[in-house]
Amino acid sequence: MNIHDYLRLLRKTWRSVRDSGIYTTWRRGVQWWVVRADAKRYDHYVRRRQSSLVDDRYIMPKLDFTPRISIVMPVYNVPLKWFERAVASVEQQIYSNWELCVYDDCSTDAALKDYLNRLEGMDSRIKVSFGHENKGIVGATNAAITAASGEFVAFMDNDDELSPDALLEVAIALQDPTLDLIYSDEDKIDTSGKFCEPYYKPDWSPELLLSGNYVSHLAVYRKTLGDELGWLREGYDGSQDFDFNLRVSEKTNKIFHIPKVLYHWRKIPGSTADDAYAKPYAYVAGQRALEDHASRSGYSATVTQATPGHYRYCRKTPADLAVSIIPLNTIQSPNRWEHDPALVGGTVKLEFMRLTDSNLPLSEKLNDAVLRASGDVILFLSPSISRLSEEGIRALAEHALRSDVAAVGGKLVCRNRIVQAGIVVGTEHDIGMAYKGFHRMDFGYFGGLIDSRNCSAVHSSCMMCNRATFIDNGGFSNEFSDTLFDIDYCLRLHQRGLLTVFTPHAEFEACSFSMAPDDNDLKIFKIKWGHHKDPYYNPNLNQAEPNYRLGNFA
């Protein structure tokens, strides 16, 4: 790091302290150093991988469907060396059926203009057009799209790079010709040329998209769908892609994730890749895009910025919300919550259920309690949870009330350490608690502890379900006695198209926590779900423990 890097770091630190406080900034700093520990290993891995792709021994797979992919690239006064590298990364694609549509938005740099004038003659697949007035990023991108003749369109910034196999991987995915949107993982390239900060994303997670534009790059869209939507909208500069992705998600669920880094953002001073605070207007536009989405979707929701690029999308819950609370054992009386001062005099109508004192398995006792309950939603709680809050209950209910949600879980902490923030299913140890042991104030991997997101399952120690949905889908399976029925429930309903949600906006304190499964239940679970690969935990991340560190690939 040089003096300029240190100065930028100081500026970002000051902004973080100003917006989030000293303690949160310190926790983020700790995580930043953890990420840096993986940086050298990751850079070596990318270079080895790229070398293998351009090796003469690389065998191009045979494809039955080879669509043309149009890469649209608006250009404006970009440093020539970065633009040349961007173009070169397209020319070096293994997959050959592409075209590059460049639109110059009235650049004033003479060297850049000269290169643009020569560029079209270098390759017949490159189209260059020149604007007569500065249109801005939205207008320039839309102008570039008018030259596109491909069946699919990819967005690319004028200083970024593609991996050599980027379009090949997209073409392989498009052997399913029904797909409308394909997106990949991404990383960044610093000014010294090192690859860093890989973002290994989940498969399609509609809840995460409402917390921020995680789809980002590389994203490839069916052109007829983009034409129908009118592509990018004016007035959303800086978040134009986010607004477009939200509108795409309203029209299709034919969305596919490629779990490979195919796009490299350039970290240069003044870019959001280098400094999230560089373009504050972008986040105002992102908030407005989410508000528009809520209006189009018929939701009554408020949107606030949590931190740059991350949002709190809060759906309104009924004023007379009725919640039935069910404890996880027969010994515990729910009276400790019934007289909780945080709930006394609140607007939520609470019903405190008790389990029958019988020899039935816990799963069947809970099912019986649900049938006797009258609430709109059911909140299963561990007796170790010491205190509830109406705010937390409503944060869970805003998801549980939805017809497309199987279950929702909150952030469960014990002595300031996280014990539940969603469950990962399908790693080396079959079941793992996401972010277990992290501090409650941690930011998480790319915001994983401040964003609402989809996950494979949540634990019944803090789990809310829509009562009607729970009953209609048979409740907890009696295959399991006292453990794992909750995870089985989430996975069964996921197969039927319903979502499980983790929300950090419902945080509860537990005196203690244990997830040790019954041996027989675990045996049944492995037989039933041993094949499951978690769609929300990227296979490139650590499979030994779901801590969102890089895996052993590098």
ROBA-259388 format. One record per residue (C-alpha): x, y, z; residue in one letter; residue number from 1. Coordinates in pm, 1 decimal. Example, Ala and Ser with C-alpha at 12.3 -4.5 7.8 and 13.67 -1.06 7.14 Angstrom:
BEGIN
          x          y          z   code   pos
     1230.0     -450.0      780.0      A     1
     1367.0     -106.0      714.0      S     2
END
This chain:
BEGIN
          x          y          z   code   pos
        0.0        0.0        0.0      M     1
      125.5      348.3      -85.9      N     2
       43.6      679.4       82.4      I     3
     -261.9      730.2     -140.2      H     4
     -400.3      390.4      -41.8      D     5
     -358.6      475.6      326.4      Y     6
     -531.8      811.3      277.3      L     7
     -826.8      642.4      103.8      R     8
     -844.4      389.0      385.8      L     9
     -852.0      669.9      643.0      L    10
    -1131.8      846.5      455.0      R    11
    -1339.9      525.8      436.5      K    12
    -1276.9      458.5      805.1      T    13
    -1394.5      806.9      901.6      W    14
    -1712.5      768.9      694.7      R    15
    -1782.8      430.3      852.3      S    16
    -1735.4      571.2     1204.7      V    17
    -1962.3      863.0     1117.2      R    18
    -2237.9      639.5      975.1      D    19
    -2209.3      321.7     1184.2      S    20
    -2014.8      401.0     1500.4      G    21
    -1672.2      307.5     1634.1      I    22
    -1749.6      -48.9     1743.1      Y    23
    -1909.8     -156.0     1415.4      T    24
    -1621.8        0.4     1221.6      T    25
    -1373.7     -192.0     1434.6      W    26
    -1557.5     -520.6     1369.8      R    27
    -1557.7     -453.4      996.2      R    28
    -1187.0     -381.0     1016.5      G    29
    -1127.4     -720.2     1176.0      V    30
    -1318.0     -888.5      893.7      Q    31
    -1125.5     -686.6      636.3      W    32
     -797.6     -826.1      769.9      W    33
     -942.6    -1177.7      758.1      V    34
    -1027.8    -1125.6      390.8      V    35
     -677.7     -992.5      324.3      R    36
     -533.4    -1312.5      470.1      A    37
     -694.9    -1503.0      180.3      D    38
     -600.3    -1244.5      -83.0      A    39
     -259.1    -1376.5     -189.7      K    40
     -386.4    -1733.9     -213.7      R    41
     -682.4    -1618.0     -422.5      Y    42
     -469.2    -1411.6     -665.3      D    43
     -245.7    -1713.7     -732.0      H    44
     -550.3    -1932.5     -789.3      Y    45
     -702.7    -1697.1    -1050.9      V    46
     -375.2    -1672.4    -1240.6      R    47
     -333.7    -2050.4    -1248.4      R    48
     -692.1    -2093.1    -1364.4      R    49
     -662.9    -1836.0    -1641.8      Q    50
     -337.1    -1991.4    -1763.0      S    51
     -508.2    -2329.2    -1791.7      S    52
     -789.3    -2175.3    -1998.2      L    53
     -558.1    -2026.7    -2261.0      V    54
     -342.1    -2340.3    -2272.4      D    55
     -332.9    -2506.1    -2617.4      D    56
     -449.5    -2829.4    -2455.3      R    57
     -784.7    -2678.1    -2351.6      Y    58
    -1065.0    -2866.7    -2525.5      I    59
    -1370.8    -2664.2    -2627.3      M    60
    -1689.0    -2851.9    -2529.4      P    61
    -1939.0    -2932.7    -2803.0      K    62
    -2252.8    -2719.8    -2775.4      L    63
    -2585.9    -2782.2    -2947.2      D    64
    -2701.4    -2422.9    -2898.0      F    65
    -2456.0    -2142.1    -2972.5      T    66
    -2642.6    -1811.0    -2936.8      P    67
    -2480.8    -1480.8    -3017.7      R    68
    -2407.2    -1279.7    -2703.3      I    69
    -2392.0     -901.4    -2744.3      S    70
    -2168.1     -723.0    -2493.5      I    71
    -2272.8     -360.3    -2455.1      V    72
    -2012.0     -116.6    -2331.1      M    73
    -2072.4      257.7    -2286.6      P    74
    -1747.7      457.1    -2290.9      V    75
    -1666.0      796.4    -2148.7      Y    76
    -1312.6      933.7    -2095.5      N    77
    -1184.5      608.2    -1949.5      V    78
     -803.2      580.6    -1913.2      P    79
     -692.5      419.5    -2237.4      L    80
     -486.1      142.5    -2074.5      K    81
     -790.0       14.6    -1884.9      W    82
    -1014.4       33.7    -2189.5      F    83
     -763.1     -158.7    -2400.2      E    84
     -753.3     -433.5    -2138.1      R    85
    -1132.5     -445.3    -2126.7      A    86
    -1152.3     -490.1    -2504.5      V    87
     -869.8     -745.7    -2501.4      A    88
    -1053.2     -954.5    -2244.2      S    89
    -1347.5     -975.4    -2484.0      V    90
    -1128.5    -1061.1    -2783.2      E    91
     -965.5    -1341.9    -2581.6      Q    92
    -1294.5    -1521.8    -2515.4      Q    93
    -1287.4    -1897.2    -2578.7      I    94
    -1646.3    -1877.5    -2701.6      Y    95
    -1644.5    -1703.7    -3038.2      S    96
    -2007.0    -1613.7    -3114.8      N    97
    -2005.3    -1269.7    -2956.4      W    98
    -2019.7     -907.8    -3060.7      E    99
    -1898.4     -600.9    -2872.4      L   100
    -2120.3     -294.6    -2905.5      C   101
    -1929.1       15.2    -2794.4      V   102
    -2096.9      353.7    -2762.2      Y   103
    -1880.5      659.5    -2700.8      D   104
    -2071.1      913.5    -2491.9      D   105
    -1889.5     1222.6    -2629.7      C   106
    -1548.2     1152.3    -2477.4      S   107
    -1298.7     1440.8    -2494.3      T   108
     -979.4     1235.8    -2452.6      D   109
     -794.5     1255.5    -2785.8      A   110
     -598.9      930.0    -2745.0      A   111
     -915.5      743.0    -2653.7      L   112
    -1103.7      888.1    -2952.2      K   113
     -823.4      785.2    -3185.7      D   114
     -828.3      428.6    -3050.7      Y   115
    -1207.5      412.0    -3084.2      L   116
    -1183.0      521.5    -3448.8      N   117
     -940.9      235.6    -3517.9      R   118
    -1115.7      -24.8    -3306.3      L   119
    -1398.5     -125.3    -3539.5      E   120
    -1152.8     -227.2    -3809.4      G   121
     -963.6     -459.3    -3574.8      M   122
    -1240.7     -722.1    -3553.8      D   123
    -1561.1     -757.8    -3753.0      S   124
    -1743.9     -848.9    -3430.9      R   125
    -1677.2     -505.7    -3279.0      I   126
    -1923.8     -222.7    -3347.1      K   127
    -1839.9      134.3    -3245.9      V   128
    -2082.7      425.8    -3251.8      S   129
    -2034.2      786.3    -3143.3      F   130
    -2283.8     1008.5    -2967.3      G   131
    -2335.3     1375.6    -3050.8      H   132
    -2428.4     1471.0    -2695.0      E   133
    -2348.1     1333.6    -2351.4      N   134
    -2634.8     1103.7    -2253.4      K   135
    -2499.5      971.8    -1920.5      G   136
    -2462.1      607.1    -1824.4      I   137
    -2827.3      512.7    -1881.1      V   138
    -2865.4      679.8    -2218.1      G   139
    -2526.8      557.9    -2338.8      A   140
    -2598.7      196.9    -2238.6      T   141
    -2937.0      202.1    -2409.0      N   142
    -2774.4      351.7    -2719.5      A   143
    -2519.9       68.8    -2723.7      A   144
    -2802.2     -186.2    -2700.9      I   145
    -2961.2      -51.3    -3020.8      T   146
    -2663.0     -191.6    -3211.2      A   147
    -2695.9     -536.5    -3053.8      A   148
    -2803.8     -822.1    -3279.8      S   149
    -2752.4    -1108.8    -3035.5      G   150
    -3020.5    -1317.0    -2868.4      E   151
    -2866.6    -1230.0    -2531.2      F   152
    -2714.9     -907.5    -2397.0      V   153
    -2439.6     -864.9    -2136.3      A   154
    -2348.7     -540.4    -1959.9      F   155
    -1980.8     -454.7    -1921.0      M   156
    -1809.8     -144.4    -1783.3      D   157
    -1538.2       14.8    -1992.8      N   158
    -1253.9      -51.3    -1746.3      D   159
    -1339.0     -404.3    -1628.8      D   160
    -1232.9     -746.8    -1758.6      E   161
    -1393.8    -1079.8    -1838.1      L   162
    -1244.6    -1416.0    -1753.7      S   163
    -1145.9    -1600.0    -2077.5      P   164
    -1423.2    -1856.4    -2022.1      D   165
    -1694.2    -1605.8    -1927.1      A   166
    -1906.8    -1632.8    -2240.1      L   167
    -1838.1    -2005.2    -2275.3      L   168
    -1982.2    -2066.1    -1928.3      E   169
    -2283.5    -1855.1    -2021.0      V   170
    -2330.4    -2054.0    -2342.9      A   171
    -2309.1    -2380.6    -2147.8      I   172
    -2579.9    -2253.3    -1912.0      A   173
    -2789.3    -2156.4    -2214.7      L   174
    -2813.5    -2517.6    -2322.9      Q   175
    -3129.5    -2468.6    -2119.7      D   176
    -3288.1    -2234.9    -2377.3      P   177
    -3562.8    -2120.6    -2139.5      T   178
    -3330.7    -1906.5    -1923.4      L   179
    -3390.1    -1530.9    -1920.6      D   180
    -3112.7    -1416.8    -1686.3      L   181
    -2774.4    -1573.2    -1615.0      I   182
    -2539.8    -1425.0    -1356.8      Y   183
    -2198.7    -1521.9    -1221.5      S   184
    -1965.9    -1460.9     -929.7      D   185
    -1728.0    -1165.1     -947.3      E   186
    -1411.0    -1020.8     -797.5      D   187
    -1198.6     -707.3     -826.2      K   188
     -862.0     -612.0     -974.5      I   189
     -661.1     -352.6     -786.0      D   190
     -438.3      -93.1     -950.7      T   191
     -136.7     -325.1     -923.3      S   192
     -318.7     -594.8    -1118.7      G   193
     -390.8     -831.2     -829.3      K   194
     -718.1    -1021.0     -816.3      F   195
     -895.2     -974.4     -483.7      C   196
    -1225.9     -962.0     -293.5      E   197
    -1407.7    -1250.1     -465.4      P   198
    -1782.1    -1244.3     -415.8      Y   199
    -1905.7    -1601.7     -428.6      Y   200
    -2278.9    -1550.6     -452.9      K   201
    -2577.8    -1770.4     -372.2      P   202
    -2804.5    -1917.3     -636.6      D   203
    -3113.8    -1710.6     -712.4      W   204
    -3217.4    -1545.5     -384.9      S   205
    -3512.2    -1308.2     -435.4      P   206
    -3497.1    -1190.6      -74.7      E   207
    -3130.7    -1094.9     -102.5      L   208
    -3203.2     -890.8     -415.4      L   209
    -3436.0     -675.6     -203.6      L   210
    -3139.5     -599.2       23.2      S   211
    -2911.5     -486.7     -260.4      G   212
    -2797.4     -561.2     -614.4      N   213
    -2611.8     -883.4     -542.6      Y   214
    -2663.0    -1003.4     -904.3      V   215
    -2440.4     -725.1    -1039.1      S   216
    -2179.5     -866.1    -1286.1      H   217
    -2155.8    -1071.3    -1497.9      L   218
    -2524.7    -1057.2    -1591.8      A   219
    -2660.7    -1173.3    -1926.4      V   220
    -3021.8    -1109.2    -2030.4      Y   221
    -3253.4    -1241.0    -2298.4      R   222
    -3280.0     -952.1    -2542.5      K   223
    -3652.5     -989.8    -2611.7      T   224
    -3721.3     -956.9    -2236.6      L   225
    -3505.0     -644.5    -2213.7      G   226
    -3681.9     -498.1    -2516.6      D   227
    -4017.5     -564.5    -2350.1      E   228
    -3903.8     -387.4    -2032.0      L   229
    -3748.2      -94.0    -2216.9      G   230
    -3399.9     -169.5    -2079.4      W   231
    -3255.4       92.4    -1841.9      L   232
    -3462.1      380.2    -1703.0      R   233
    -3350.6      740.0    -1681.3      E   234
    -3323.7      886.5    -1332.2      G   235
    -3161.5      579.8    -1173.1      Y   236
    -2798.0      658.3    -1252.2      D   237
    -2562.5      449.0    -1043.6      G   238
    -2832.9      193.1     -968.2      S   239
    -2967.9      147.6    -1319.7      Q   240
    -2865.5     -221.3    -1324.1      D   241
    -3032.8     -275.5     -984.9      F   242
    -3356.5     -118.9    -1104.5      D   243
    -3343.7     -333.4    -1417.8      F   244
    -3280.0     -654.5    -1220.4      N   245
    -3578.5     -579.9     -997.7      L   246
    -3799.1     -536.0    -1302.8      R   247
    -3662.6     -854.1    -1459.8      V   248
    -3739.0    -1047.7    -1138.7      S   249
    -4101.6     -937.3    -1163.4      E   250
    -4133.4    -1092.6    -1509.3      K   251
    -3944.6    -1422.1    -1483.8      T   252
    -3804.8    -1683.0    -1248.7      N   253
    -3594.8    -1843.4    -1522.0      K   254
    -3277.4    -1723.1    -1353.9      I   255
    -2953.2    -1921.2    -1331.5      F   256
    -2636.3    -1865.8    -1129.5      H   257
    -2292.6    -1979.0    -1248.4      I   258
    -2077.4    -2037.4     -936.5      P   259
    -1755.8    -1916.5    -1096.3      K   260
    -1583.1    -1577.8    -1104.0      V   261
    -1630.0    -1463.2    -1463.1      L   262
    -1609.9    -1085.1    -1415.0      Y   263
    -1334.2     -866.8    -1270.8      H   264
    -1419.0     -516.1    -1147.0      W   265
    -1141.3     -258.2    -1173.9      R   266
    -1064.0      -89.4     -840.4      K   267
     -958.4      261.8     -932.1      I   268
     -993.6      580.6     -724.7      P   269
    -1341.5      728.1     -760.4      G   270
    -1510.1      396.3     -842.0      S   271
    -1758.3      216.6     -617.6      T   272
    -1543.5      -95.1     -660.8      A   273
    -1275.9       91.0     -463.1      D   274
    -1494.3      302.1     -232.4      D   275
    -1859.6      232.8     -156.0      A   276
    -1902.1      600.4      -59.7      Y   277
    -1773.7      729.1     -395.0      A   278
    -2119.6      778.2     -550.7      K   279
    -2379.0      846.0     -279.4      P   280
    -2638.5      939.9     -541.2      Y   281
    -2633.5      576.5     -658.7      A   282
    -2774.7      453.5     -327.7      Y   283
    -3050.7      714.0     -328.5      V   284
    -3144.2      583.7     -674.1      A   285
    -3130.1      225.4     -542.0      G   286
    -3369.9      313.2     -262.2      Q   287
    -3608.7      466.6     -513.4      R   288
    -3582.0      155.2     -734.2      A   289
    -3688.2      -61.9     -439.4      L   290
    -3977.3      170.7     -357.1      E   291
    -4092.1      144.4     -718.6      D   292
    -4066.0     -233.2     -701.1      H   293
    -4284.2     -240.1     -389.2      A   294
    -4544.4      -24.9     -562.4      S   295
    -4549.4     -242.7     -874.7      R   296
    -4568.5     -560.9     -664.2      S   297
    -4860.2     -433.2     -456.1      G   298
    -4666.1     -436.7     -127.3      Y   299
    -4701.1     -173.6      138.0      S   300
    -4333.8     -138.4      227.4      A   301
    -4082.7      118.1      344.5      T   302
    -3722.1      123.5      226.5      V   303
    -3426.8      264.7      418.2      T   304
    -3052.5      250.2      361.8      Q   305
    -2870.6       27.2      608.9      A   306
    -2523.3      111.4      475.9      T   307
    -2402.9      200.9      121.8      P   308
    -2542.4      -59.6     -117.6      G   309
    -2750.8     -238.3      147.6      H   310
    -3117.9     -170.0      220.0      Y   311
    -3389.1     -254.5      469.5      R   312
    -3699.1     -349.9      271.8      Y   313
    -3969.4     -354.6      539.0      C   314
    -4313.3     -492.0      453.1      R   315
    -4602.9     -358.9      657.6      K   316
    -4773.5     -605.9      891.2      T   317
    -5139.7     -585.7     1006.4      P   318
    -5202.1     -365.4     1307.8      A   319
    -5401.5     -651.5     1465.7      D   320
    -5140.9     -918.2     1394.1      L   321
    -5221.0    -1240.5     1582.5      A   322
    -4925.5    -1460.2     1683.8      V   323
    -4935.3    -1796.8     1858.9      S   324
    -4615.7    -1869.0     2052.4      I   325
    -4526.5    -2235.6     2106.1      I   326
    -4237.9    -2341.4     2333.8      P   327
    -4021.5    -2638.8     2239.2      L   328
    -4081.6    -2848.5     2551.4      N   329
    -4359.1    -2938.8     2789.9      T   330
    -4183.5    -2830.5     3108.6      I   331
    -4138.8    -2467.9     3013.1      Q   332
    -4433.3    -2244.2     3089.3      S   333
    -4465.9    -1957.1     2841.1      P   334
    -4560.2    -1719.1     3124.0      N   335
    -4206.4    -1577.7     3129.3      R   336
    -4279.2    -1427.3     2784.3      W   337
    -4642.6    -1346.6     2862.2      E   338
    -4533.3    -1098.1     3127.1      H   339
    -4234.3     -966.4     2935.1      D   340
    -4243.4     -585.9     2984.6      P   341
    -4136.0     -537.5     2623.2      A   342
    -4464.2     -695.6     2511.7      L   343
    -4708.2     -562.2     2769.8      V   344
    -4937.4     -304.1     2613.8      G   345
    -4817.8     -382.4     2260.5      G   346
    -5032.4     -398.7     1948.6      T   347
    -4954.8     -761.0     1858.8      V   348
    -5220.2    -1005.2     1977.9      K   349
    -5025.7    -1286.8     2144.4      L   350
    -5149.0    -1636.1     2225.5      E   351
    -4924.6    -1849.5     2448.0      F   352
    -4963.3    -2220.0     2381.5      M   353
    -4856.9    -2518.5     2590.4      R   354
    -4760.2    -2862.6     2465.5      L   355
    -4950.9    -3168.7     2576.9      T   356
    -4775.5    -3375.4     2840.9      D   357
    -4756.4    -3706.6     2656.6      S   358
    -4507.0    -3960.6     2528.0      N   359
    -4543.4    -3845.7     2169.6      L   360
    -4234.4    -3723.7     1980.8      P   361
    -4174.2    -3349.1     2001.6      L   362
    -4258.3    -3307.1     1632.2      S   363
    -4610.6    -3444.5     1689.6      E   364
    -4664.0    -3236.8     2004.2      K   365
    -4577.6    -2923.0     1809.8      L   366
    -4812.3    -3021.2     1525.6      N   367
    -5091.1    -3068.5     1780.1      D   368
    -5023.4    -2725.2     1930.6      A   369
    -5043.6    -2563.8     1586.8      V   370
    -5383.8    -2722.7     1524.2      L   371
    -5510.7    -2583.8     1856.8      R   372
    -5362.0    -2237.6     1793.8      A   373
    -5560.8    -1950.0     1646.8      S   374
    -5288.3    -1706.7     1540.2      G   375
    -5221.9    -1598.9     1182.0      D   376
    -4861.6    -1705.1     1232.0      V   377
    -4688.0    -1952.4     1462.6      I   378
    -4368.0    -1865.3     1649.1      L   379
    -4171.8    -2165.9     1773.4      F   380
    -3929.2    -2066.8     2048.0      L   381
    -3658.5    -2231.0     2253.5      S   382
    -3715.9    -2192.6     2630.4      P   383
    -3361.6    -2051.9     2647.8      S   384
    -3472.6    -1728.3     2480.1      I   385
    -3481.2    -1475.1     2757.6      S   386
    -3668.9    -1182.1     2608.3      R   387
    -3892.3    -1102.1     2312.2      L   388
    -3976.6     -775.0     2143.1      S   389
    -4270.9     -663.6     1935.1      E   390
    -4031.3     -519.2     1678.0      E   391
    -3861.2     -857.3     1639.0      G   392
    -4191.7    -1044.0     1616.7      I   393
    -4315.8     -811.3     1342.4      R   394
    -3984.8     -842.0     1155.9      A   395
    -4043.9    -1216.6     1139.8      L   396
    -4413.3    -1182.6     1056.8      A   397
    -4355.8     -957.2      755.5      E   398
    -4209.1    -1266.5      584.2      H   399
    -4414.3    -1542.9      747.3      A   400
    -4741.5    -1386.2      630.7      L   401
    -4635.1    -1425.6      265.9      R   402
    -4781.2    -1717.5       69.8      S   403
    -4442.2    -1798.2      -88.8      D   404
    -4255.7    -1843.2      241.0      V   405
    -4221.6    -2170.6      432.2      A   406
    -4042.8    -2036.6      739.8      A   407
    -3845.0    -1740.4      865.8      V   408
    -3578.5    -1724.6     1133.4      G   409
    -3412.4    -1438.6     1315.0      G   410
    -3063.6    -1372.8     1446.9      K   411
    -3018.4    -1569.3     1767.9      L   412
    -2727.5    -1462.0     1987.4      V   413
    -2578.1    -1596.5     2307.4      C   414
    -2333.6    -1378.9     2503.5      R   415
    -2295.7    -1149.7     2200.1      N   416
    -2203.0    -1442.8     1972.2      R   417
    -2425.8    -1566.8     1691.8      I   418
    -2574.2    -1913.8     1730.1      V   419
    -2830.4    -1893.4     1447.9      Q   420
    -2829.2    -1687.7     1130.6      A   421
    -2973.8    -1946.9      897.5      G   422
    -2870.6    -2309.5      840.5      I   423
    -2647.2    -2444.5      564.5      V   424
    -2731.1    -2797.5      446.8      V   425
    -2501.2    -3009.7      232.4      G   426
    -2148.1    -2922.9      341.8      T   427
    -1895.3    -3177.9      470.3      E   428
    -2074.7    -3211.4      803.3      H   429
    -2423.4    -3221.5      645.2      D   430
    -2569.1    -2941.4      861.1      I   431
    -2404.2    -2622.7      982.9      G   432
    -2509.8    -2299.0     1147.4      M   433
    -2417.8    -2006.3      925.7      A   434
    -2185.7    -1752.9     1091.7      Y   435
    -2177.4    -1949.7     1416.7      K   436
    -1946.2    -1778.1     1666.0      G   437
    -1938.8    -1445.4     1480.7      F   438
    -1999.4    -1134.5     1686.5      H   439
    -2355.8    -1006.6     1677.0      R   440
    -2237.2     -674.3     1529.6      M   441
    -2039.0     -832.3     1245.3      D   442
    -2114.7     -725.6      888.9      F   443
    -2090.2    -1077.4      746.4      G   444
    -1967.2    -1187.6      404.9      Y   445
    -2069.7     -905.4      170.5      F   446
    -2337.1     -800.3      421.0      G   447
    -2464.0    -1148.5      506.3      G   448
    -2538.6    -1047.1      866.3      L   449
    -2714.0     -718.5      790.0      I   450
    -2918.6     -831.1      486.9      D   451
    -3236.4    -1035.6      476.5      S   452
    -3165.6    -1336.3      254.0      R   453
    -3288.7    -1678.6      160.6      N   454
    -3136.0    -1987.8      320.6      C   455
    -3199.1    -2361.6      310.5      S   456
    -3341.8    -2381.4      662.8      A   457
    -3380.1    -2215.3     1000.2      V   458
    -3387.3    -2372.8     1346.2      H   459
    -3707.5    -2411.2     1546.2      S   460
    -3545.1    -2235.2     1841.0      S   461
    -3655.1    -1915.9     1666.2      C   462
    -3879.1    -2000.2     1372.2      M   463
    -4202.0    -1845.6     1248.6      M   464
    -4444.0    -2004.6     1000.4      C   465
    -4773.1    -1908.8      842.9      N   466
    -5024.7    -2129.5     1026.0      R   467
    -5226.4    -2209.7      713.1      A   468
    -4915.1    -2293.7      511.0      T   469
    -4784.3    -2514.1      792.7      F   470
    -5108.1    -2712.2      819.3      I   471
    -5163.0    -2738.3      441.8      D   472
    -4815.9    -2891.7      402.0      N   473
    -4851.8    -3149.5      676.9      G   474
    -4652.0    -2975.0      948.8      G   475
    -4340.4    -3139.2     1091.8      F   476
    -4276.0    -3494.0      972.4      S   477
    -4324.4    -3769.8     1229.0      N   478
    -4026.1    -3950.0     1072.4      E   479
    -3821.4    -3748.8     1319.9      F   480
    -3865.9    -3760.0     1694.2      S   481
    -3707.5    -3467.0     1876.5      D   482
    -3458.9    -3306.3     1630.4      T   483
    -3412.4    -3212.7     1263.9      L   484
    -3787.1    -3203.3     1189.5      F   485
    -3757.3    -2825.7     1146.8      D   486
    -3481.3    -2849.2      885.2      I   487
    -3669.0    -3129.1      708.9      D   488
    -3978.2    -2906.5      697.7      Y   489
    -3787.6    -2622.0      528.7      C   490
    -3629.8    -2855.8      272.3      L   491
    -3960.5    -3027.6      191.2      R   492
    -4129.9    -2696.2      125.8      L   493
    -3831.9    -2572.9      -73.6      H   494
    -3893.8    -2865.7     -309.3      Q   495
    -4248.7    -2734.2     -348.6      R   496
    -4127.3    -2386.9     -443.4      G   497
    -4154.5    -2211.3     -106.3      L   498
    -3875.9    -2002.4       42.9      L   499
    -3703.8    -1993.4      378.4      T   500
    -3584.3    -1652.4      497.5      V   501
    -3324.7    -1529.4      745.0      F   502
    -3380.7    -1175.8      872.2      T   503
    -3123.0     -991.7     1084.5      P   504
    -3392.5     -745.3     1187.6      H   505
    -3536.2     -991.6     1440.8      A   506
    -3265.7    -1045.0     1701.5      E   507
    -3321.5    -1250.7     2016.4      F   508
    -3096.6    -1332.8     2310.9      E   509
    -3061.4    -1694.2     2426.4      A   510
    -2922.7    -1802.0     2763.1      C   511
    -2782.2    -2116.6     2601.9      S   512
    -2807.8    -2305.4     2273.8      F   513
    -2750.0    -2661.2     2155.7      S   514
    -2820.1    -2817.9     1817.1      M   515
    -2690.3    -3171.4     1884.5      A   516
    -2918.8    -3398.0     1677.3      P   517
    -3054.3    -3730.9     1794.0      D   518
    -2845.8    -4012.8     1640.4      D   519
    -3146.2    -4188.1     1487.4      N   520
    -3288.0    -3859.5     1354.9      D   521
    -2951.3    -3781.0     1196.9      L   522
    -2940.6    -4120.9     1028.9      K   523
    -3287.3    -4065.5      880.1      I   524
    -3191.7    -3712.9      773.4      F   525
    -2878.9    -3831.8      588.8      K   526
    -3076.2    -4096.3      401.1      I   527
    -3343.2    -3844.7      305.5      K   528
    -3135.8    -3533.6      240.3      W   529
    -2776.8    -3654.6      195.6      G   530
    -2793.1    -3553.9     -170.8      H   531
    -2890.0    -3191.9      -96.5      H   532
    -2646.1    -2923.1     -206.4      K   533
    -2718.9    -2588.4      -48.9      D   534
    -2818.4    -2341.0     -322.6      P   535
    -2750.4    -2044.4      -95.3      Y   536
    -2394.8    -2139.3        8.9      Y   537
    -2148.3    -2118.2     -279.7      N   538
    -1943.6    -2437.9     -340.3      P   539
    -1624.7    -2227.0     -359.2      N   540
    -1661.3    -2130.6        7.4      L   541
    -1532.4    -2333.8      301.4      N   542
    -1721.4    -2664.4      303.7      Q   543
    -1584.0    -2782.2      639.2      A   544
    -1759.3    -2500.9      826.7      E   545
    -2010.5    -2246.8      689.2      P   546
    -1804.2    -1944.8      793.9      N   547
    -1792.7    -1789.5      443.6      Y   548
    -1413.4    -1812.8      419.3      R   549
    -1261.9    -1922.3       88.9      L   550
    -1255.2    -2295.1       25.1      G   551
     -951.5    -2513.0      -34.1      N   552
     -951.5    -2468.2     -411.8      F   553
     -666.7    -2215.2     -408.3      A   554
END
